[in-house]
Amino acid sequence: MPIGYGSEIFVNHDAYTTLRVRRAAGIAYVTLDNPPVNVLNVALMSDLRKLLAALRDDDSIRVIVFDSADPEFFIAHVDMSLIDAPDAFADLAADLPDGVNVFQALGEMLRHQPQVTIVKLAGMARGGGAEFVAAADMSFAAIGRAGIGQVEALMGIVPGGGGTQYLAARVGRHRALEAVLGAELFDAETAQRYGWINRAVPADELDDLVDRLARNIAALPEGVIAAAKRAVAPEDLGEGLRREHLAWAGTFARPAAERLIRGGMAHGAQTRAGERDLEGLLRGLAGEG
């Protein structure tokens, strides 16, 4: 049950193991908290899907703001231990829409959420984390602290959670290919110039900017948000998502992917030290091949 405190409502933590949720003035503030580096594992993905489903028909919530309890990591990436547990997400795959995989389904839930969704990016988001950022309606990043990148190519695979499609829609094909194949971590200013995020702002202004925007949107007259989201509707990416899934599944099955993912885990991926320069760690392994 929600717990009231002043003008805010704090959702019972028993409802989610990896999220902290509070509600105030028509806004749901969702803090990701999945130590050590917020990997997108079964627990986090399950909680995010449960949350989005619960809020879908909640007319009292007009805006959802996502941030992280970890100042360094928003969502590190999809859990690399999937290589040893290919059926780990089987339960989540039971009721998927036709033509999408479990990772794409999360992005599509977020992209089609009736509320306005905003990401407050103060740390790093790679792989599935970058896909989550791009699936949200808006995203704002802290200068000097935020980083975003599609690192999958360095694991011998391609993005498989909507990243190729969301990126191309946001930044164009040429820049999407640069991000996917270059596999660099983009700073906030570059991500803004490319159109990957809405805006890069000084770190000490990020909270106020996002909170002001969220409150202004939540205070709009009844029906305005729904009308705007109908008018600026998400593009139908069904065919592109099918192509992406086939490309991702095909590369995931290759020996190089297994070698690089296992090697990454053995050399510190998904630890705080290893994740600070994951691109460098993985490039070193690729050079050994």
Rosetta blueprint (number, residue, H / E / L):
1 M L
2 P L
3 I E
4 G E
5 Y E
6 G L
7 S L
8 E E
9 I E
10 F E
11 V L
12 N L
13 H H
14 D H
15 A H
16 Y L
17 T L
18 T L
19 L E
20 R E
21 V E
22 R E
23 R E
24 A E
25 A L
26 G L
27 I E
28 A E
29 Y E
30 V E
31 T E
32 L E
33 D L
34 N L
35 P L
36 P L
37 V L
38 N L
39 V L
40 L E
41 N L
42 V H
43 A H
44 L H
45 M H
46 S H
47 D H
48 L H
49 R H
50 K H
51 L H
52 L H
53 A H
54 A H
55 L H
56 R H
57 D L
58 D L
59 D L
60 S L
61 I L
62 R L
63 V E
64 I E
65 V E
66 F E
67 D E
68 S E
69 A L
70 D L
71 P L
72 E L
73 F E
74 F E
75 I E
76 A L
77 H L
78 V E
79 D L
80 M H
81 S H
82 L H
83 I H
84 D H
85 A L
86 P L
87 D L
88 A L
89 F L
90 A L
91 D H
92 L H
93 A H
94 A L
95 D L
96 L L
97 P L
98 D L
99 G L
100 V L
101 N L
102 V H
103 F H
104 Q H
105 A H
106 L H
107 G H
108 E H
109 M H
110 L H
111 R H
112 H L
113 Q L
114 P L
115 Q L
116 V E
117 T E
118 I E
119 V E
120 K E
121 L E
122 A L
123 G L
124 M E
125 A E
126 R E
127 G L
128 G H
129 G H
130 A H
131 E H
132 F H
133 V H
134 A H
135 A H
136 A L
137 D L
138 M E
139 S E
140 F E
141 A E
142 A E
143 I E
144 G L
145 R L
146 A L
147 G E
148 I E
149 G E
150 Q L
151 V L
152 E H
153 A H
154 L H
155 M H
156 G L
157 I L
158 V L
159 P L
160 G L
161 G L
162 G L
163 G H
164 T H
165 Q H
166 Y H
167 L H
168 A H
169 A H
170 R H
171 V H
172 G L
173 R H
174 H H
175 R H
176 A H
177 L H
178 E H
179 A H
180 V H
181 L H
182 G H
183 A L
184 E L
185 L L
186 F E
187 D E
188 A H
189 E H
190 T H
191 A H
192 Q H
193 R H
194 Y H
195 G L
196 W L
197 I L
198 N L
199 R E
200 A E
201 V E
202 P E
203 A H
204 D H
205 E H
206 L H
207 D H
208 D H
209 L H
210 V H
211 D H
212 R H
213 L H
214 A H
215 R H
216 N H
217 I H
218 A H
219 A L
220 L L
221 P L
222 E L
223 G L
224 V H
225 I H
226 A H
227 A H
228 A H
229 K H
230 R H
231 A H
232 V L
233 A L
234 P L
235 E L
236 D L
237 L L
238 G H
239 E H
240 G H
241 L H
242 R H
243 R H
244 E H
245 H H
246 L H
247 A H
248 W H
249 A H
250 G H
251 T H
252 F H
253 A L
254 R L
255 P H
256 A H
257 A H
258 E H
259 R H
260 L H
261 I H
262 R H
263 G H
264 G H
265 M H
266 A H
267 H L
268 G L
269 A L
270 Q L
271 T L
272 R H
273 A H
274 G H
275 E H
276 R H
277 D L
278 L H
279 E H
280 G H
281 L H
282 L H
283 R H
284 G H
285 L H
286 A H
287 G H
288 E H
289 G L
